[in-house]
Amino acid sequence: MSSKSPAPSEAAPLPSKADVVCTLLREPSGATLEQITSATGWKPHSARAFLSGLKKKGASLDRTKLDGLSRYRIVAESGE
């Protein structure tokens, strides 16, 4: 009568850090570098490198600056 928790192999996999960042970037308001680093634990230079890699893979990123903070947003991705 004990309740068993699902075995690790049965549990839904956690999203990768890249998936988390892409989800943030797809939001209409986008994401700041601080939001990306907070969500992933990455250092700012790693977050910027990831954004650069997205551009190399064909994603179109929009960067807007408001009150001194840059907000990044995916506008279009290759294959869309």
C-alpha positions in Angstrom: 0.0 0.0 0.0 2.9 2.3 -0.3 2.8 4.8 -3.1 5.6 4.3 -5.5 7.1 7.2 -7.4 7.9 6.5 -11.1 11.3 5.1 -11.8 13.8 7.6 -13.2 13.4 6.1 -16.7 9.6 6.6 -16.6 9.7 10.2 -15.5 9.4 12.9 -18.2 12.8 14.3 -19.2 13.6 17.8 -18.0 14.0 20.4 -20.7 17.5 21.2 -21.7 19.0 24.7 -20.9 18.9 25.4 -24.6 15.1 24.6 -24.7 14.6 26.9 -21.7 16.4 29.8 -23.4 14.5 29.3 -26.7 11.2 29.3 -24.8 12.2 32.6 -23.1 13.2 34.1 -26.5 9.9 33.1 -28.1 7.9 35.1 -25.6 6.5 38.3 -27.2 8.6 40.4 -24.8 11.7 38.3 -25.3 14.3 38.0 -22.5 17.1 40.0 -21.0 20.6 38.6 -20.6 19.9 38.5 -16.8 16.8 36.4 -17.3 18.7 34.0 -19.5 21.6 33.6 -17.0 19.2 33.2 -14.1 17.2 30.5 -15.9 20.3 28.5 -16.9 23.0 29.3 -14.4 25.3 30.3 -17.3 27.7 33.2 -17.1 26.9 36.2 -19.3 29.6 35.3 -21.9 28.1 31.8 -22.3 24.6 33.2 -22.8 25.9 35.6 -25.5 27.7 32.7 -27.1 24.5 30.7 -27.2 22.7 33.6 -28.9 25.5 33.9 -31.4 25.1 30.1 -32.1 21.4 30.5 -32.7 22.1 33.2 -35.3 24.6 30.9 -37.0 22.0 28.1 -37.1 19.6 30.5 -39.0 17.5 32.0 -36.2 16.6 35.6 -36.7 17.1 37.5 -33.4 15.7 40.9 -32.6 17.5 43.0 -30.0 15.8 46.0 -28.5 17.2 48.3 -25.9 15.0 49.8 -23.3 16.2 51.7 -20.2 19.7 50.4 -20.8 18.7 46.8 -20.9 18.9 44.7 -24.1 16.0 42.3 -24.7 16.5 39.5 -27.2 13.7 37.8 -29.1 13.5 35.1 -31.7 11.6 36.6 -34.7 12.0 33.7 -37.1 13.8 30.4 -37.3 15.2 28.6 -40.3 12.6 26.2 -41.7 9.6 28.4 -40.7 
